[in-house]
Amino acid sequence: MLRNLHDVVWVVAANGALARIFESNAKKELRELEVLEHPETRLHGRDLETSRPGRTFQSGGYGNHPVDPDISPKHHEAQVFAKILAERLEAGLNKGSYQRLYISASPHFLGDLRPHLSQNVIKSIIQEDHKDLTKLSLDEIRAHLPFLI
């Protein structure tokens, strides 16, 4: 799937708390570039809740209600991490560090990540997989990459 000898593919293996970024070149080599961690996502919900949810007042009515009660603190932290990862991917693309992107992430985290990806990053994606490969060895990850086989 590499278009020419100068194309570099970044491979991202991610879940809500960990992202491993790899680089592959035309020689089909794979090397780990960076590890991003977000340990807050691994904390228990009660450890993430430092205070009660924010509250807002209804216009034209009485009383108030919690802001965004449907999002758990753990899910909120996964969304924060998704934004951090998306910003890192955007920065790498803008610097010319890669031309194509392969993302393999746990299904839930992939759903959190997509809304944060810029159109340019989305255009660079050659494939997405709904698998969490973060705990696999380099050789095991390589075996999951069709363009390296």
N, C-alpha and C positions, 0 to 999 in steps of 0.2 A: 504494500500500500504506500510505500515511500515513492513520491513522485520523481525525485531526482537525487543525485548524490549529496546535495546540500540540505535536503529535508531532514529535520530532526523531529522525532516524535517524543512527546512527553507522555508517560504512562502514569496515571494516578490510581492508586489503590487506597480507598478511603472508607471510613465509617464516621459516626457522629463524634468521635473523640480522637481519631488518628488519621492522618493522611501521609502516605509515602509517595514521593514524586521520583520517578525514574526517567532516564533519558535513553533513547535508542537512536542510533544513526544508521546510515546506509549499509554499514558493515554488519548490521543486525546485532550489535553489541547492546547490552543492557546494563546500566549502572545506576545506583541509587544516588540521587542528587540531594534530597532534602527530606526531613521528617517534620511534620507539623503536628503538634499535640494540643489538645484542648481538654485537660483533665477535669474541668468543671462538668463536662457531660457525663462523666463516670460517677459523680457524687450522687448520693441518694437525694430524692426530692426534698426531704426534710432538711438536709444540709445546705441545699441551695436557697431555701426560703429564709431570707434574712428578715423579712417583714411581711405583713399582709399585702395582698395585691393592691395596686393603685386604685383609686376610686374616681368616678366621674359623676357629675350631677346631670340629670335629665333636663333638657330645656323645656320650659313650660310645664314642668311637673314637680312632684315632690319626691324626695328621697335620692338615693344614689346607688350605684352598683359597681362591682369590681370591673376593672379594665381587663379584657381578654382572658376570662376565666377558663376558656377551653384549652389553652396551651399550658402544659405542665412546665415547671421550671427546667426539667431535664430536656424537654423538646425545645424550649426556648434556647438553651445553651447549644444544642445541635444546630439550630438555625444561625446562631452567632458564629459558630465554627464554619458553617457552610459559606457564610459571607466572607470570612477571612480567607478561606480556600479560594473562592471565586476571585477575590482581589489579587491573590498570589498568581493565579492562572492568567489573569488579565495583564499583570505586570510582566510576566514571562513572555507572553505573546507580543506585547508592545516593545520589549527589548530585543525581540527577534531570537529569543532563546530556543524557541520551537516553532514549527509550522503546523504540525498536526498533533491532535490530542486523542488519547484513548483513556476513557474513564471506566473504572470498575469499582463500584461502591455498593454498600448494602442498599437494598431497595428503598428503605425509608429515608436514608441520608441522600440518596440520589434525588429523591423527590424534594428534599430540602435545598439541595444545591442548585438545581435547574433554574429556579426563579432569579438567582443571584448572578448567573452567568451572562456576560455581555453578548451581543449579537456576533461580535468578532470571534469570541471564544467558541460560541456555538457553531459557527461556520468552520472552525478548525477541527471539530470532533469527527474522527473517522469511525469510532464505535463506542458504544456504551454497553456495559454488562452489569446486571443486577447481582453481583457477587462481592462479598467482602473478602478481599485477598490480603488484607493488612498483616495477617499473622503468618503468611507463607514465606518460604525462603525465596531468594532471587531466582533460583532454577525453577521452583514451582510456579512462580509468577510468570516467568518466561514461557512456560508450557501452555499458559492460558492466552498467549498473544498470537493470534493467527498470522500477523504480518512478520513475525520473527521465525516462524517454523519453516 
